[in-house]
Structure formats: C-alpha cells, structure tokens
Amino acid sequence: MKIGMSLTSSYPTSLDSRVIMENLVEEVKLMAQLGFDSLSLGDHHLTPNHYVQVLPAISSLSSISGNMQLLPLFLLPFYNPILLAEQLATLDVISGGRITVINALGYDAAAFTAFQTTQRARVSRFIETFEIMRLLWERDAVTYKGRHYSFDAPISLNPKPVSRPLLMWIAGGAEPAIQRAARLGDGWAIVPGWTPDLVKKGIQFYRDSLA
C-alpha cells in the first residue's frame, strides 16, 4: 500500500499570502521525513480566498519533496495544451521523472466565463487538450485537427518528459468522467469526501468501464 496526501492552499485573504507557501513547505518537509509516497495539489481560479496556482507551487515544492511522486491537478478546459505540455515536461525533468498529472473538467460557471469559454464546451476542450499533450510527449512530429485546436504543420516539443510515459489520470465523480478515465487515462482519481461505499461502487464502475 502507498500513502499520499492532497494538500490545500486555500486560506482566507485576511492572512498574509506568504504564509501559504511557508505552511506548504513545512507540510511537505514533514511528509518526506515520514515516508509519504505522494503529494497532490489542486487547481482553482478567481477564488474569493487565497489559492496559490498549482504549477509554480508544486515546482517550488519539488526540490524538498524527497522521492515522493508529485500529482498536480489541472482543470484542463482553462489551459492551452501546447504551453501546458511544455511546462509539465519541464517539471518532469526538474523532478527527475516524478510527475503524474491529474486532469479534471472544472465546474465554476464564473471561471468559464472569465476564461472566455463555456461549460457546454468543457468536455470537448478537455479531450482535445488531453490528446494534444499526450501526443506532444510521445511523438516527434504532431499534427492535430479538432474543434478548438488545429495545426496542420507538424510541431514538436523538447525536452520530452523523463517519464515514459508521463502518466495522466482523470478525476471526477460522475459516470461519464469515470468512463473517460477508463477510455483515455492511465488511472482514475477519486473525488475527495466520498464515503467508503461510494468509493467501492466507483472502483467497480471504473473496472467495468475498462473491460
């Protein structure tokens, strides 16, 4: 059995924002000392509270995380797939191949409006972003034709990730999300707060979807 922890960076705005990273650093140092196997950090945008962004935060924490696997979560519909693929490949190089990416849809209507997209398009944007990133990590010349992203001239990404493959999990509690995890991903990330009974049913549904 392997043990990991999902860390929060959500703090009230009344608190000095520098305390967020100070607390995260102390938590990660303690986790490394205690022999934890992994740490994850979530992704939210335009929150009324302090919420540090996952990519720079986990990049900073990687240097003090020992041998722990690093599991940053991204709400994929909000990201450019080429830029995120480059950044994650570099992060995997920095960490020595310790990255597993968790991918989710997002749900905040205000955030979708601010990012000039829609909740209705989130699934198609998610799938295209997911596919493009994986192609860029695994191939030397990539073309793509999609609804949101298209490039006819071949493009390539360097450096490639150290991890071959760089694992991509998909998070979500709804049945379509679990089915996407089975169809596209390398694993399914369970929704926080589920009861043991829901976890058991979700795992069974995921395994059935793999068949």
N, C-alpha and C positions, 0 to 999 in steps of 0.2 A: 504494500500500500504506500502511496505517495501523498504527502500533505502539502497543500498550498494555501495561500490566503489572498483574498481580494481586499485591497486597501482602499480607503476612501480619502478623497482630497476635498471633501465638501465641508466648508467652515463658514460661520457667519461673517458678514462683512464688517462687523464691529471688531473683528480680530485682525491684527497685523498680518497681512498676507504672507510675510516671510516665515511666519510660524508654521505654515502648511508644510513647506519643504523641510523645515527643521524637524517636524514631527515624523514626516515620512522617512527621512534619513535615519532617525533613531529606531523606527519600527523595522526598517529593512536590515539595519545592522544587527538587531536582536534576532530577527528571523534567520539570518545567516549563521549566527552563533548557535542557535537552537537546532539547526539542521533542516529547516524547511526546504521543500523541493521546488516550490514555485511561488511567484507573486504575480498578481494581476492588478491592473489599474484601469478604471473605466473612462468613459468619454461622454461629456455633456457640453452644451454650448449655450451661451447667453443666459446663464442662470442668475437668479436674484442673489445667490450666495457665492462665496468664493469657490471656484472649482478649477484647479490647475489643469492645463492641457496635457493629454496623456503622452504625446511623443517627446517633447522636451523633458518632461518629468521623469519618464522611465529611462530616457537616455542618461540623465544625470544619475539615477539610482543604479544603473547597470554596473558602475565601477565599484560599488560597495556591496553588491548582491552575492558575492561568492560564486558558487556554482549553480545557483537557482535558475530555473527556467523562467523567462520573462514573458508574460502574457498581456500585452497591451490590447485593449478593446477599442474598436473604431466603428462609428456609425457611418458605414460606407457611402450612403447616398450623398453625404456632405463633402466628399473628398474627390479631388482629381486623381484618377487611377495611376497616371504616369508619375506624378510627383510623389504620391504616397508609396508607390512601388520602389522608387529610388530611395526615399527616406528609410523605409523599412529594410531594404537591402543593406544600406549603410549601417543601420542599427544592428543588424545581424552580424555584420563584420566587426563592429565595435565590441559587441558582447561575446564574440568568439563562437557564434552559432547557437545562441541560447534563446532565440525568439520563436514563439508560437503566437500567431495573430488570431485574435477573436474578433469576429465581424458580426455586426447587428444592424437592424433596419433604422432604429430611431422611432420616436412616437410624438415628439413635441411639435404641434402644428405651427407655433410661432417661429421655431427654429427653421422649419422647412420654408416658411415664407421669407425669412431673413436671408436664407441661402439661395433664394430665387429658384426654388423648385417646389414640388408638391408631394404630399403624402401619397397621392394616387400613383405617382411615378417612382416611388421609392423602391419597389421590388425590382423593376426593370433596371434602374440605376445601380442598385445593389449587385445584381447579377452581372451586368456589364463591367463594373469596377472590379469585382471579384475575378472574373475571367481574364481581364486585361492584365491585372497584377500577376496572376499565376503564369500567364504566357510570357510576360517580360522576364520573370525569374527563371523560366525553364528553357527559353529559346533564344537564339542569337539574332533572329530577324523576325519581327512580328508585324503583321497587318491585321486590321480588325474592321468589321462593318457592323455597326449597331445603331440603335435608335438615338442614343445620346452621345456616343463616341465612335468616330471612324477615322482611320488613317490608312490610305492606300499605299503610300511609300513605306517600305519596311523601316521599323525603328528597333533600336536595341538598347539594353540597359547594362551599364557597367559601373561599379563592380556588381557581380551577381552575389546573392546571399551565400554565406558559408554553408548554411543548412541546405542539403539537397535530399528531399525537398524542404522548403520553408513551409511548415505546417500551417494550415488555415482552418480554424474551427468556425462554426456558425452558431450564434446564440439566439435563443428565442423560446417562448413557451407555447406558442400556437402551433397546431399541427402542420400548417404549411411551412413554417420555419424549421421544424424538426425534419420534415421531408427534404427541404433544401439542404440541410446539414448532411443528410444521408446521400443525397444525389451529387452535391457539388463539393462538400467539405471533407476534411480529414478527421473531423470529430464534431460533437455537439456539446455546446456549453449550456449547462442547466441554468434556469432562471433563479436568481437568489430569492430566498424566502419560501421556497416550496417545501411542503410537508413531505415526510418520508414516503407516504402513499403516492403523492403526485410524482415524486422522483421515480419511484418504481414503475408507475404507469408510463411515464415519459421515456424511460430507458427501454421498456418493452416496445413502445411505439417506434422509437428510433431503430431498434434492432429489426423490427418487422419491415421498416422502410428501406433498410439496407438490402433486404432479400430481393 
